[in-house]
Amino acid sequence: MAVAGTSGTGTRSTGSMVAAASTNNVTSFQRRGPRASGADSGCSRLVSIAGTRRSVRNGQLLVSTGLPALDQFLGGGLAVGTVLLIEEDKYNIYSPLLFNYFLAEGIVSGHALLVASAKEDPADILQKLPAPLIDHSYKKECDEDICGHKMESDIKMKIAWRYQLFPKMEGRPVLSSGFGHDYDISKRIPQELIETSKWHGFFLPEKISSTFNVESCSLTSGYMKLLQFIQNIIYEEGFDGSNPQKKQKNILRIGIQNLGSPLWGDDICCAENCDASHSLTKFLYILRALLRTSLSACIITVPTHLIQNKAVIARVTNLSDTVVGLESFIGSEKETNPLYKDYHGLIHIRQIPRLNNLIYDISDVKDLAFKLKKKLFTIERLHLPPDLSDTVSRSSKQDLAESAKLLGPGCGMTAGGKKHLDF
Amino acid sequence: MLESLLAVGGLMLLRDSVEWEGRSLLKALVKKSALRGEQVHVLGCEVSEEEFREGFDSNINSRLVYHDLFRDPLSWSKPGKALPGGPLEALRALDKRTVSGPATIALDSLSWLLHHLPCPTLCQTLHALSRQDSCPGDTPPGEQVRVLGLLHEELHGPGPLGALSSLAQTEVTLSGMMGQASAQILCRRPRQRPTHQTQWFSILPDFSLELQAEPPLESQPRSDPHTPSVDPTTHLTFNLHLSKKEREAKDSLTLPFQFSSEKQQALLRPGLGQATSHIFYEPDAYDDLDQEDPDDDLDV
């Protein structure tokens, strides 16, 4: 993807453009401007904050979601000032992983964090974040996977010999260095990283534990408190530019877990025609307004499979910027389907925002599947093999599995082997 | 399997229906935890206290702490005699009282509570009940509080059922076949795949649980054997298979763009100082190698 390839240029500041031009000998054009040599000066017009980069399409400031694969499919990353909505899977196993990746990326990049939850204490959530990996160890693991595949298909190609040296078509996207880090889920984040980071927690049972009668559990009280908390943090820490800070500008990453579940006091998961069905939509509207006027990015997980009213789901989707849905195969009939045997679920990218742009930045790949390995969470393209079985009837799933294996390596191989047809 | 359920803390939902009632299973589980020496609190809403205590022997009855909401749910009688504040206060009182040691709270029925309290409030209270301690990671699993809730699933729509299922650590759905009761147990541990199990059981008159093996399935009428599939490659007028000689001839055929291996390697190897591209020309059998340019005599 073009986005991944040009990540290096995005992080270069204006000051060093002059130096770069002279070393490359590509062009004799020189940028007229403040000739600050090397380091970022205060008068550079582009805001360069650690852990962010500019999008190549529209110059929007992007932060990484923690998963480089997801970044690629979202158009380079999550734009600052927008909301990423994750529709939870049925048993809520995989959406906390995406949530944790986002927060871990914030800690590693040095951003401030705000974690809000009604189920778990934010301090506990932070303890369970994945540990960051150094680059070469992750690449080694990737290579081990690829080597396994290489042994199988080392056959010399007779007609299409020019493709021998081409890399095999991998479902895995290209890793871009410098933006987005890799994490090891099996290890916990080291304690000193958490202590050096700046984080604020919002745990709902603590905030409303004082008065617990029925009146105070009105639907918007939990949301109101959360919005006030977020607004206070943004104002006090200066993320909206209100207190001009002498120190470096920073991004605030907000994570809200299980929004819309009954634990927040919201009714939409319980009844189809609920009394205050607009509380969640109002909350999202005000939250987005807060985000647009500050340097922050937000991730929200919503249990949409529990929401009874489909209109509410549509409204919630429209009120968020980027929407990613997770569908896991556990318990469904897709678990035994041989097409999906390598994966644990599907990812649906339901919505991508159109920010300062005339077109949407969608990728051409629409079938994505995810797999939870022991150490990492991968998102891959779902290769659906064409039906090349001998028997015309489609009831033979065995043949589908066979052809899936054969067509794995890519376009160079012909589906020969065990077939009876010889042409 | 049912015994190991009691080792896990948190909320356990017992979903029953009209055909397969769950109160006897609830009483069996209550008896089991009482026999293990835990505190047992029962919030009774649907049946009277006498009826609930019936069938238990005296040592179990002495361990049961019964909170009665059945007799006077709306507190119409003299204040002080029944629980004031209604069901929510009763639940909150349970929250405060059970602070020490392992305990089991049995809610006689969650359906009754769902009808009298708004669902989000009930979910929040149950969540607070089942995470009694501030640091759930510190206490060993045996010390945690268990909440057993009886839920009549036919009384509620998918909304409240889904909301309560998402909160519950374990969900036991009662069903059965031919007079034999079975429990389908769905165990959700945080961050792990949910496990699904079916256990056949029966409850003895003294409310002890007897686990049973699966009853033999009666042989279903076998579906008629499907017609043998016809192989379409027989009796064809053209040849789909190659004989050995034909295959040899096919392998030895030179393909039009199949170059010698040196040329292949030269093409594949990316040239180091390749400023211009090379043209490899291998004349074909029919090529005319006339070097003269036929356009030379044109005056253009």
Interface residues (C-beta under 8 A of the other chain):
Chain A: Y91 N92 I93 P96 A118 K119 D124 K158 I159 W161 R162 Q164 L165 P205 F212 N213 V214 C217 L219 S261 P262 L263 W264 G265 D266 D267 C269 C270 A271 E272 P303 H305 L306 Q308 I330 G331 T391 V392 S393 H420 L421 D422
Chain B: L88 R92 L117 P118 C119 P120 T121 L122 C123 Q124 H127 A128 G137 G157 P158 G159 P160 G162 A163 S166 L167 R188 R191 Q192 R193 P194 H196 S229 P232 T233 L240 H241 L242 R247 L255 F257 Q258 Q264 L267 L268
